[in-house]
Every structure is written in structure tokens, then in C-alpha cells.
Amino acid sequence: MSDQKTILCVDDEVEIIELLTEELEDRNLKVLSANSGNDAFEIFQKNKIDCVISDVRMPNGNGVQLTKNIRGENANIPIYLITGYLDHSEKEVNSLGVTAVVFKPFDVEELVEMVLHSLK
């Protein structure tokens, strides 16, 4: 059986998913993706996920609700939330114990390095 780690990438912008997938797969990580928080949580429940990277604002289940759902099942998994907005959800997000909040525009390689560090 493989020791390959699985990352769940969640964003309603296909370009961001593609960019993250390419960078993560280049580092021998398996990537599963979803374009909404609700779809992502279904994937999370059916797969062994080692880390989550999610946008905050998405239709059909945002990143804050996704984080709450995941924390209800696994308190220790690293979760990185991506946002282009500084709003009320940031305070709520920090109380959920996310690994980091990353602001758009972000450096993809830097985010991937943070993910790799958290998987060690």
C-alpha cells in the first residue's frame, strides 16, 4: 500500500484547482478536488484525506462550514483556507483552529511548501 498523502483542494475557480493540483502532484501528492464545500465534505467522508486547502467564499457550502464539518470528524487534519476578503468570517475561521489563512493573490509554491511541512 502506498504512503502517498492525499490533499483535498476546494475552490469554485477551476484555474486555482488546476494550479494547485499541478504543483501538489509534482511533489508526489494525490489530489482530490471539489468546487463547493458540500461536495468537498462528501469526498472527505469517503476518502482518507491528509490535508485540506479550501477557498472561503463558494456557493453550495463555504469554506467556514466545510471546516466546521471536518472538525466535527477529525480535529487534527491540517486545513488551509484561502480568501480574497478580510471580513467577519476571519474571526470565526481562527476560532476553528485552521492551520493557516492564506490571502489571495497567493504564492502557490509557498502554500505547497506550507502543506508539505504540515504533513511531516
C-alpha positions as CSV (number, residue, x, y, z in Angstrom):
1,M,0.0,0.0,0.0
2,S,1.2,3.5,-0.8
3,D,2.2,6.1,1.7
4,Q,1.2,8.8,-0.7
5,K,-0.6,11.6,1.0
6,T,-4.0,12.9,-0.3
7,I,-4.8,16.6,-0.4
8,L,-8.4,17.8,-0.9
9,C,-8.5,21.1,-2.9
10,V,-11.7,23.0,-2.8
11,D,-12.4,26.1,-4.9
12,D,-15.1,27.3,-7.2
13,E,-12.5,28.7,-9.6
14,V,-11.3,25.9,-11.8
15,E,-8.0,27.7,-12.6
16,I,-7.0,27.6,-8.9
17,I,-7.8,23.9,-8.6
18,E,-5.7,23.2,-11.7
19,L,-2.8,25.2,-10.5
20,L,-2.8,23.6,-7.0
21,T,-3.2,20.2,-8.5
22,E,-0.3,20.6,-10.8
23,E,2.0,21.8,-8.0
24,L,0.9,19.2,-5.5
25,E,1.1,16.3,-7.9
26,D,4.6,17.4,-8.9
27,R,5.5,16.7,-5.3
28,N,4.1,13.2,-5.4
29,L,0.8,14.0,-3.6
30,K,-2.5,12.7,-4.6
31,V,-5.1,15.4,-5.2
32,L,-8.9,15.2,-5.0
33,S,-10.9,18.3,-5.8
34,A,-14.3,19.8,-5.4
35,N,-15.9,23.1,-6.4
36,S,-18.1,23.5,-3.3
37,G,-17.9,22.9,0.4
38,N,-20.8,20.4,0.3
39,D,-19.2,18.3,-2.5
40,A,-15.9,18.5,-0.6
41,F,-17.4,17.2,2.6
42,E,-18.8,14.2,0.7
43,I,-15.4,13.5,-0.7
44,F,-13.8,13.9,2.8
45,Q,-16.2,11.3,4.3
46,K,-15.5,8.7,1.6
47,N,-11.7,9.1,1.4
48,K,-8.6,9.2,3.7
49,I,-7.7,12.9,3.4
50,D,-4.4,14.1,4.9
51,C,-4.8,17.9,4.3
52,V,-7.5,20.3,3.0
53,I,-6.9,23.5,1.0
54,S,-10.2,25.4,0.6
55,D,-11.5,28.7,-0.6
56,V,-13.6,30.5,2.0
57,R,-16.3,32.0,-0.3
58,M,-18.0,29.5,-2.5
59,P,-21.6,28.7,-3.5
60,N,-23.2,25.5,-2.2
61,G,-21.2,25.3,1.1
62,N,-18.5,27.8,2.0
63,G,-15.1,27.0,3.5
64,V,-16.1,28.0,7.0
65,Q,-18.9,25.5,7.1
66,L,-16.6,22.9,5.5
67,T,-14.1,23.4,8.2
68,K,-16.7,23.1,10.9
69,N,-17.9,19.8,9.3
70,I,-14.4,18.4,9.1
71,R,-13.5,19.5,12.6
72,G,-16.6,17.6,13.8
73,E,-15.0,14.4,12.4
74,N,-11.2,15.0,12.6
75,A,-9.8,17.7,14.9
76,N,-6.2,17.2,13.8
77,I,-6.2,17.4,10.0
78,P,-4.3,20.4,8.6
79,I,-6.7,22.9,6.9
80,Y,-5.6,25.9,4.9
81,L,-8.3,28.4,4.0
82,I,-7.8,30.8,1.0
83,T,-9.6,34.1,0.9
84,G,-9.6,37.3,-1.0
85,Y,-11.7,39.1,1.6
86,L,-11.0,40.3,5.1
87,D,-14.4,40.1,6.7
88,H,-16.3,38.8,9.7
89,S,-15.5,35.2,8.8
90,E,-11.8,35.6,9.6
91,K,-12.5,35.8,13.3
92,E,-14.7,32.7,13.1
93,V,-12.2,30.9,11.0
94,N,-9.4,31.5,13.5
95,S,-11.6,30.0,16.3
96,L,-11.9,26.8,14.2
97,G,-8.2,26.1,14.5
98,V,-7.2,26.2,10.9
99,T,-3.6,25.7,10.1
100,A,-3.4,29.0,8.2
101,V,-5.4,31.6,6.4
102,V,-3.9,32.4,3.0
103,F,-4.9,35.7,1.3
104,K,-5.3,36.0,-2.5
105,P,-3.3,36.6,-4.5
106,F,-1.0,33.9,-3.0
107,D,2.2,32.3,-4.0
108,V,1.3,28.7,-4.9
109,E,4.8,27.3,-4.2
110,E,4.8,28.9,-0.8
111,L,1.4,27.4,0.0
112,V,2.6,24.0,-1.2
113,E,5.7,24.2,1.0
114,M,3.4,25.0,4.0
115,V,1.3,22.0,3.2
116,L,4.4,19.7,2.9
117,H,5.7,21.0,6.2
118,S,2.4,20.2,7.9
119,L,2.4,16.7,6.5
120,K,5.7,15.8,8.2
